[in-house]
């Protein structure tokens, strides 16, 4: 019995040793995949950075194609509202004489054809008298010509008599036309003829900007300006451009205008014209843009601020998130082929906003890392 027990114990120990050896071979002595180090997420090849396919790093990189954009540069200029030159009318008296009435006042809106004032003019009385004489002479000449033509037809008159009557008629017609035109120049109207007065009539719709007329005043100079009328349905805004920027006033130049005294009011449009000469006191030249003014809130002299938009050459814009610093040099990473990246130094201008303008180092169509580039920056 004792021998049998020893044998059984020996067999058990043998089986235990065999199992232990199998465990060691399969678990401890065999190479373990879990213990092997992972492959690197990126490697360097000939100055390029190659990102391992399907690595976590690849998923964190955002690559965007670079595009060129037509941009404009803008400078802020002092500006002022001014009337449009051909919308400003100086009203002159049609004749000398005494001012009998003034129907409007400074700042009042007037309509085309509205009577502004009346003037008792001696010239008008003479013009009416000349016109009546001319019309009477024309009537007599017409009757004389008809009579001469009838007598000639009956054989009782000479041809020269008919020719003389025709000549008298032509002269009478010319004189009648002259006196009628004279009345038109004076602005004569039949409803004012009885009083011997001539009305001063507004030639345009507008606002009375200046007036020097007063009842009882004598007008002795028919070339003196009596009133100034402004049509303010649209106005100009004059932006003062410094002389060192006048070369920019070519091509499709635009002006964007705001008015500090009128919050929310805005006007923009192309430059319509520019002064031919610099202002000697400011060394600036005015550039003009038309602004609508249906509500008459833009009054001449109102201060404004104008942004002068100057077309610039096509430029490359990239997000600021793509920029890296490399030894005091700004750089970006570009994708030269799938998962292959290269550092590129660039020259930029710092503009406000999320993008910067690239002056050199990039071309349109190249692919730039716009997010996650810092993960490649291991220099």
C-alpha positions in Angstrom: 0.0 0.0 0.0 2.8 2.3 0.9 4.5 1.7 -2.5 1.2 2.4 -4.3 0.9 5.7 -2.6 4.4 6.7 -3.5 3.8 5.8 -7.1 0.5 7.8 -7.2 2.3 10.8 -5.7 5.1 10.5 -8.2 2.6 10.4 -11.1 0.8 13.4 -9.7 4.0 15.4 -9.4 4.9 14.4 -13.0 1.6 15.6 -14.3 2.0 18.9 -12.4 5.5 19.4 -13.9 4.2 18.8 -17.4 1.3 21.3 -16.9 3.8 23.9 -15.5 6.1 23.4 -18.4 3.2 23.9 -20.9 2.1 27.1 -19.1 5.7 28.5 -19.2 6.1 27.7 -22.9 2.7 29.2 -23.9 2.6 32.3 -21.6 6.0 33.3 -20.3 8.5 32.1 -22.9 6.5 32.9 -26.0 6.8 36.5 -27.4 3.9 38.7 -26.2 2.2 41.1 -28.7 0.8 43.3 -25.9 4.2 44.0 -24.5 5.7 45.1 -27.9 5.9 48.8 -28.3 3.4 50.6 -30.6 4.6 51.8 -34.0 5.3 55.6 -34.0 2.5 57.9 -35.2 4.8 59.9 -37.4 8.2 59.5 -39.0 10.6 61.8 -40.9 11.6 61.1 -44.4 13.8 63.5 -46.4 12.7 66.5 -44.5 9.0 65.5 -44.7 6.8 64.3 -41.9 4.8 61.2 -42.6 1.8 60.4 -40.4 0.9 56.7 -39.9 -2.3 55.7 -41.6 -5.3 55.4 -39.2 -3.3 56.8 -36.3 -5.0 59.1 -33.8 -2.9 61.9 -35.0 -4.2 61.7 -38.5 -7.8 62.1 -37.2 -6.9 65.3 -35.4 -5.4 67.1 -38.4 -7.7 69.4 -40.5 -6.3 70.1 -43.9 -7.9 72.9 -46.1 -7.1 74.0 -49.7 -5.8 77.5 -50.0 -7.8 79.9 -52.2 -7.0 83.3 -53.5 -9.5 86.1 -52.8 -10.0 89.5 -54.4 -9.8 91.9 -51.4 -10.0 95.6 -50.9 -8.0 97.9 -48.7 -9.7 100.7 -46.9 -8.6 104.0 -45.4 -10.8 106.2 -43.2 -11.2 109.8 -44.4 -12.9 112.9 -43.0 -15.9 113.9 -45.1 -18.6 116.4 -45.4 -22.0 116.7 -47.1 -22.1 119.2 -50.0 -24.9 120.0 -52.5 -24.5 118.6 -56.0 -23.3 121.5 -58.2 -26.0 121.2 -60.9 -28.6 121.0 -58.1 -27.8 124.5 -56.9 -29.6 127.4 -58.7 -29.0 131.1 -58.3 -32.2 133.1 -58.9 -31.8 136.5 -60.5 -34.4 139.2 -60.9 -35.8 139.3 -64.4 -36.0 143.1 -64.3 -34.9 146.0 -62.1 -37.5 147.7 -59.9 -39.0 147.7 -56.4 -39.8 144.5 -54.5 -43.5 144.5 -53.8 -43.8 141.2 -51.9 -41.7 138.2 -50.8 -43.7 134.9 -50.6 -41.0 132.6 -49.2 -38.4 132.6 -46.4 -35.0 130.9 -45.7 -35.2 127.1 -45.4 -38.6 126.9 -47.0 -39.4 124.2 -49.5 -40.5 125.5 -52.9 -41.9 123.9 -56.1 -41.0 124.5 -59.7 -43.2 127.4 -61.0 -44.0 128.7 -57.5 -43.9 132.5 -57.2 -41.1 133.6 -54.9 -41.6 137.4 -55.0 -43.1 140.1 -57.1 -41.3 143.2 -58.6 -42.8 146.4 -59.9 -40.6 146.9 -63.0 -40.7 149.9 -65.3 -39.0 147.7 -67.9 -42.0 145.5 -67.8 -44.4 148.3 -68.7 -42.3 149.2 -71.7 -42.2 145.6 -72.8 -46.0 145.3 -72.6 -46.4 148.5 -74.6 -43.9 147.3 -77.2 -45.7 144.0 -77.5 -49.1 145.7 -78.1 -47.7 148.0 -80.8 -46.0 145.0 -82.5 -49.2 143.0 -82.5 -51.1 146.0 -84.0 -48.5 146.5 -86.7 -48.6 142.8 -87.5 -52.4 142.9 -87.9 -52.2 146.0 -90.2 -49.5 144.4 -92.3 -51.5 141.2 -92.7 -54.5 143.1 -94.0 -52.4 145.3 -96.3 -50.8 142.2 -97.8 -54.2 140.5 -98.3 -55.5 143.6 -100.0 -52.5 144.0 -102.3 -52.8 140.3 -103.3 -56.5 140.8 -104.2 -55.9 143.9 -106.2 -53.1 142.2 -108.2 -55.4 139.3 -108.9 -58.0 141.8 -110.3 -55.3 143.3 -112.5 -55.4 146.7 -110.8 -52.0 146.7 -109.1 -48.3 146.2 -109.9 -46.2 143.2 -108.7 -43.9 145.5 -106.9 -46.7 146.7 -104.6 -47.4 143.1 -103.6 -43.7 142.6 -102.9 -43.6 145.7 -100.7 -46.6 144.5 -98.8 -45.0 141.1 -98.3 -41.8 142.8 -97.0 -43.8 144.9 -94.5 -45.5 141.7 -93.2 -42.2 139.9 -92.7 -40.9 142.8 -90.7 -44.0 143.0 -88.6 -43.9 139.3 -87.8 -40.2 139.6 -86.7 -41.0 142.5 -84.4 -44.0 140.8 -82.9 -41.8 137.7 -82.2 -39.1 139.9 -80.6 -41.5 141.7 -78.2 -43.1 138.4 -77.2 -39.8 136.8 -76.4 -38.9 139.9 -74.4 -42.0 139.4 -72.2 -41.0 135.7 -71.7 -37.5 136.7 -70.6 -39.0 139.1 -68.1 -41.3 136.4 -66.8 -44.3 138.5 -67.6 -47.7 136.9 -66.8 -51.1 138.3 -67.8 -52.5 138.0 -64.3 -49.8 140.3 -63.0 -49.8 142.7 -66.0 -52.6 144.9 -64.6 -50.5 145.7 -61.5 -47.4 146.4 -63.6 -45.6 143.6 -61.7 -43.4 140.8 -62.7 -43.3 137.6 -60.6 -40.0 135.9 -59.6 -40.7 132.2 -60.2 -38.8 129.2 -58.9 -37.1 127.2 -61.7 -36.7 124.0 -59.7 -38.0 122.0 -56.7 -35.8 122.7 -53.8 -35.1 124.6 -50.6 -34.4 128.3 -50.1 -30.7 128.3 -49.1 -30.0 132.1 -49.2 -32.1 135.2 -49.9 -31.4 138.9 -49.9 -34.9 140.1 -50.8 -37.0 142.4 -48.6 -40.2 144.2 -49.4 -39.6 147.8 -50.5 -36.0 147.2 -51.6 -35.0 148.5 -55.0 -33.2 146.1 -57.4 -30.8 148.1 -59.5 -28.6 145.3 -60.8 -30.3 142.5 -62.7 -27.2 140.3 -62.5 -27.2 140.2 -58.6 -28.3 136.9 -57.0 -31.5 137.4 -55.1 -32.0 133.8 -53.9 -30.2 130.5 -54.0 -32.3 127.3 -54.3 -30.9 123.8 -53.5 -32.3 120.5 -54.7 -31.4 118.2 -51.8 -33.2 115.1 -53.0 -29.7 113.7 -53.4 -26.4 115.1 -52.2 -22.7 114.6 -52.5 -20.4 113.5 -49.7 -16.9 114.9 -50.2 -14.2 112.7 -48.7 -10.8 114.5 -48.3 -8.1 112.2 -49.7 -4.5 113.0 -48.7 -2.1 113.8 -51.6 0.0 110.6 -51.0 -3.1 108.5 -51.7 -4.4 110.2 -54.8 -2.8 107.5 -57.0 -5.3 105.1 -55.5 -8.2 107.0 -57.0 -8.4 104.9 -60.2 -10.5 102.0 -61.2 -13.6 100.8 -59.3 -13.1 102.9 -56.2 -15.9 102.8 -53.6 -16.8 105.0 -50.7 -18.7 103.8 -47.6 -20.0 106.7 -45.5 -21.4 107.0 -42.0 -22.7 110.1 -40.2 -21.7 110.4 -36.5 -24.6 112.8 -35.9 -27.1 110.4 -37.4 -26.6 106.9 -35.8 -27.6 104.2 -38.2 -27.5 106.3 -41.3 -25.3 104.8 -44.0 -24.5 105.5 -47.6 -22.2 103.7 -50.0 -21.4 103.8 -53.7 -18.8 104.3 -56.4 -16.8 107.4 -56.6 -18.5 109.7 -59.1 -15.8 112.3 -59.6 -12.8 113.8 -57.9 -11.5 117.4 -57.7 -8.9 118.2 -60.4 -6.6 120.1 -57.9 -5.5 119.8 -54.3 -6.7 122.2 -51.7 -3.7 124.4 -50.9 -4.5 124.7 -47.2 -5.0 121.0 -46.5 -3.0 119.3 -49.3 -6.0 117.0 -49.9 -8.3 116.4 -52.8 -12.0 115.7 -52.5 -13.5 112.4 -53.8 -17.3 112.4 -54.2 -20.1 109.8 -53.8 -23.8 110.4 -54.3 -26.1 109.8 -51.3 -29.9 109.7 -51.6 -31.7 112.2 -49.3 -35.4 111.9 -49.7 -36.0 112.9 -46.0 -33.7 116.0 -46.2 -31.8 114.9 -43.1 -28.4 115.2 -44.9 -27.8 118.9 -44.9 -24.9 120.6 -46.5 -22.0 121.0 -44.0 -22.9 117.8 -42.1 -19.7 116.0 -41.0 -19.3 112.3 -42.1 -16.7 109.6 -42.0 -15.9 107.8 -45.3 -14.0 104.6 -45.9 -12.3 104.6 -49.2 -12.3 101.1 -50.7 -9.4 100.5 -53.0 -9.3 97.2 -55.1 -6.3 95.1 -54.2 -4.6 92.3 -56.1 -5.8 88.8 -55.4 -4.3 87.5 -52.2 -4.0 84.3 -50.2 -5.9 84.1 -46.9 -5.3 81.5 -44.2 -6.8 81.1 -40.7 -4.6 82.2 -37.8 -4.9 78.7 -36.4 -2.7 77.4 -39.2 0.3 79.6 -38.1 3.3 78.3 -36.1 6.4 80.1 -34.9 9.7 78.5 -35.9 12.8 80.4 -34.8 11.1 83.8 -35.0 9.8 82.8 -38.4 6.1 82.3 -39.1 5.4 78.9 -40.8 2.7 76.5 -41.8 2.5 72.9 -42.6 1.4 71.9 -46.1 0.3 68.5 -47.3 2.4 67.6 -50.3 0.8 64.1 -50.7 -1.6 62.1 -48.6 -0.4 62.0 -45.0 2.9 63.6 -46.0 3.5 67.1 -44.6 6.2 69.8 -45.0 7.0 72.9 -43.1 6.8 76.1 -45.1 7.9 79.6 -44.0 5.5 82.4 -45.0 5.3 86.2 -44.9 2.0 87.6 -43.7 0.3 90.8 -42.7 -1.6 90.9 -39.5 -5.2 92.0 -40.2 -8.1 92.1 -37.8 -10.3 89.0 -37.9 -9.8 85.3 -38.0 -7.7 85.3 -41.2 -4.3 86.7 -42.2 -3.1 87.7 -45.7 -0.1 85.7 -46.9 2.3 87.8 -48.9 4.7 85.0 -49.9 5.3 81.3 -49.3 2.0 79.9 -50.4 0.1 79.5 -53.7 -3.6 79.0 -54.4 -4.6 75.4 -54.4 -2.0 74.2 -51.9 -3.4 72.2 -48.9 -2.6 73.7 -45.5 -3.0 72.2 -42.0 -5.5 74.6 -40.4 -6.1 72.7 -37.2 -3.8 70.4 -35.2 -0.6 71.7 -36.8 1.0 72.1 -33.4 1.0 68.3 -33.2 3.5 68.2 -36.1 5.6 71.0 -34.6 8.2 68.8 -32.9 11.3 70.9 -33.8 
